[in-house]
Amino acid sequence: MVGPIAKALLLVVAATAVARADEPTGDNPDAPPPKKTDEENAAGPPRRPDLTVRQVMRGPFRSSRLFSMPTTDVIGAYMLSLSGDGSLLQETGLLTSAGVLAIGFGDIAQLEYRHTSAISVTGVNAPLPGVGVQLKIPLPEHDAVPALGVAFRLGVPRREDFDGVFVDEKVSDLYFVGRLHWSRVDWLTLHGGTRISSASVSLGGDGAGSAKKTMYLPTAGYDIAMSEQSHIVGEIAAAPQFRWTPGSTEPPTIGYGLLGRLGVRWAVLPSVIIDGSIGYQLEVAHSRLASGPDDVVHWDIRLGAEVFVPWGALACRATGAFCD
Amino acid sequence: MSKRQGVIVTTVLLAAATASAQPAPIGAGGIPLPPPTDNTVATDGTPVDPPLDPNQPDAEHPIPPDQIPKDPYAHTAEPTRKAVPRPPISMPEVLTTQTGWLLPAAVLYSRTSIDTGGGVTSDNRVGLGDVAEFGIATIDSVREREDKDDTNVERIQPYVLASFRLGVQEERLFSGQPGVTLGFRKSFERNHNDYKTQIAELTLIASKHFGKNTALHIGGAFWDASVYGQFGEVDADGKAKKTEVTFHDGENFKNQVRAFGGLEVTPLPNSQILVDLGWAPEFCYHCDDADKIKLRPTLSWGVRYRVAEFMNLEAGVKVPDIASANLLDAQIFGQMTFTSWALRRAVDSLK
């Protein structure tokens, strides 16, 4: 009994959605959506039933990160952001990739689900999920006054096997970040902050020893708007660096390392951003660290993308739910 | 509720929802048209004029052309898209070396080359946002030899690289500004003759037009490479062990830095004369560690003929190690270059 009723309800909803999609809006479908204030901009496109899908997908959208560094912005309520990037060069024979699913939670927060993985040619290693939350401190924004944000990322252990010795590495981060934008230099946005990392490494299997350290790590970045669609982005950050020599009887240690990325974020469409960058040691928990910045052969090239899904505006358009 | 009742309710709701979505016919001035009347024929068969409506037009008060009712279901032709004039593309490569010019956003670039030494190379790129480009290429310029007395220097090919370049287009920031590009390319690990090798190159190059017919490219490159294999060392058990030697292990930083560049002259509207000087790594497996990786200069010269807006033909001569003045190693090459705005058009249409 439940089956036919459910099917009927589904058909009604689908038919209503189709019918609504056919309704004349009275507007030019190519017309840009009405202008919004800056505060409204952070919340994504307007959720109005008379907007076409094309108008909805024109945004505006706002990213909540540079490449790996969080910014003070959040993607906004009723928004979903899917990010992913990968490199074939960082580790030999492996496609290292990372993905983030972020959901706007109100206009000042977002929840994240992270998924970092290493996919080998012969098999798939265990996925490494993680969660995070990012908050924009709700203070009025003024020119040349920094906006502030907080992000927390809870790491899960990464295990590597060196001839029977298991190395478990884990990093959890708390970021305090700021963003500075000055209208006189409106093409430049500066980002900076501190990352408080709790890093731990332990040996298992045929090895023994562990280390744990809380570290205060500066992080900084910049965003140069080359055009409306293209931004040159650079970021540099100190990071925990795990040191242990396979085969050694010495316990592992945790030191300071340096990460840097320089590249482009290109909004090929308002809702799709393509990332391309060159970098020096992106991965924090990595057993094969470069010996220095001149170790160019261990730099990598990463390509990625961020896709925004304004699910609230689309649902409003289709069913009338979640409208402003 | 029985299954039949459910189907009936669903059908009714579906039909009602779809029907309610259909627009009402629009009359002059946006007023919905009245429903059609059937009393245009009398009961005796004689035609009868419909009742006069003071709002209806007549011969004395015709409908203005812009208020003529339109059939909302009439087929309307798709608006024709105007062809957007595209500027000529400044090539990201001379013959074998990079330039300071970047591909425009979403422009595709493909170059395929063959030479008399049996070398086949390919270079495929895409422009990212007018400020960067990404590419995958295969090259044949990396060479290997067994030891320093080995005169049979072989090419390792294909050698697959990924590249990423970032920069500012010429004349973008101020008048007279050259195009400046920071580039990085790095190979995948290549296993050849039981030796695993890898190369990487970081470049900074400026390109500038001088007049309409001349362009100059000058840059610097920072090279790095690694080779992993058995070089005669043994471990504590007396077994041969494999070790890795990298270029940056050397004591002299200057060995990794090289200048390179090129010149383009356009004597005829569709023809260019090109000269460039670049560098390529050479691995010597049983040389001393300091000499295991060397950079060799490569000189190329040739012509480029613009066959069509999207296609160039290039031919010329390449001398892999010009420092040794060994012209017997010189190769004559031919290459085809294609550029395409198709992806850009597709992206623009989605906007």
Interface residues (C-beta under 8 A of the other chain):
Chain A: M1 P4 I5 K7 A8 L11 V12 A15 T16 V18 A19 R20 A21 D22 E23 P24 L88 L89 T92 G93 M226 S227 Q229 S230 I232 L262 G263 V264 W266 A267 V268 L269 P270 I274 G276 S277 I278 S291 G292 D294 D295 V296 V297 W299 D300 I301 L303
Chain B: M1 K3 G6 V7 V9 T10 L13 L14 A17 T18 S20 A21 Q22 P23 A105 A106 L128 G129 D130 V131 A132 F134 A162 S163 F164 L166 V168 L182 F184 K186 F188 E189 Q198 I199 A200 E201 L202 F222 W223 D224 A225 S226 T246 F247 H248 F253 Q256 V347 L350 K351
